[in-house]
């Protein structure tokens, strides 16, 4: 599993994180690990106001209390919630995967993979 995150400071300064934890896991576990990695980095840098954008509906719903807990991920969610609670302000919002391509590319790069090729939409033609 590959982890990727893009951190953007209020002044627009960008920092990217890309790592492979050398473990396998599901996409939700990768999303949680990436979130935890980013929150730990932000904490070390002294961030106080954090806004997260994630394309994981499960992660966003769990933080909002709108999803049933996934038993095998409970400890990871709690660790991420604890980290998030350490900031003065924390917000997490869902975004479509198409708007999260840079973080996805960083996760793929951590595995030695290139970026995903975009599928071209073909217009249907009527005869």
N, C-alpha and C positions, 0 to 999 in steps of 0.2 A: 504494500500500500504506500502511496506517495502522499505527502502533505504539502500544501501550498497556501500562502497567505500574502496579501498585499496590504501594507500598513501605510496610511496616508496621514501625515501630521497636519494640524490646522494651517500651517504655512505652505502646504502643498508638497513638502518633502516626502518622498516615497522610499519605502524600505520593503524589500521582498524577502520572504522566507520560503525555503524549499528543503524538504528533508524526507528521507526514507527511514522509518523506524526499524527496518529489517524484520518486520513482522507482517503477517497477513491478517486481513480483517475485512469486514463488509464496508460498503460505502459510508454508512452512518458512523461507524467507528472511525474511519478516516476523517470525516467531517468534524467529529468531536475532538480528535487528536490535533487537527489543524487549528481549531478554535482555541484549544488549550495552549498550544505552542504560541499562537499569536498573543493571547492574553498574558502569558508569562513574560514574553518579550516586552509588551507594553508596560507591564508592572515594573520590570527592571529599568525601563526608561523614564519612569515617573509619570506616566499618563494618569489623568484623573477622570476624563470624560471620554467614554468609548462608545462608538457606534459601529456595530458589526452588520455587514451585509453577507448573507449566506444563501446559497441556492438549495440548501437542505430543508425541505418542508418539515421533516421530523425534528431537527435540531431547533428550528425557530418555534415550532409548536410546543415542544417540551419546555422551552424557556418561558413561553407565554402561558403554560399550564393547560394548553388545549390538546394534548395528546396523551394517550395512555403510556405509562412508562414501559420501556423495553427492558425486561429483567436483566439481560446480560450486559446492558449498557448503563445500568443505574449508577454504578460507582463512577463511571466516567462523566455522566451528567452532573452528579453531585460535585465532583472536583471542578468542573467547568463553572457551575453555579457559584461555588465558593470563591473562585478567582474573580468572576464577574462582580460579586458582592463586595470585593475589595476596592472597587473604583467608586468615586463620588457619584458618577452617573454612568449607567450602562443601558444600552438599547440594542436590540437585535431585530433586524428586518429581513424578510425574504426578498430575494431578487431572482429573476429568471436566470437559468444557466447561461444563456447567451450573453448576459451582462457580467458573468463571472469567469470569462474565458482566461484572463490573466492568471488568476489563482489556480484554475484547472491546469493551465500550461505549466505552472511551477510544480504542481503535484506530479504531473507526467514527467517533467524533467528530472525530478528526484529519482524516478525509476529508470532513467535513461531513455525515455520515450520522447518523440517529437510531438509537436502540437497536433491536435485532432484536425483532420481536414474537414472543412465545411462542406456540407452536402448542398449542391446547387438545386434550387427548386426549379423544376421543369413545368412550364406552363402547359396545360392541357389544350390540345388543339381539337377543334371540331372539324369533322370532315364535311 
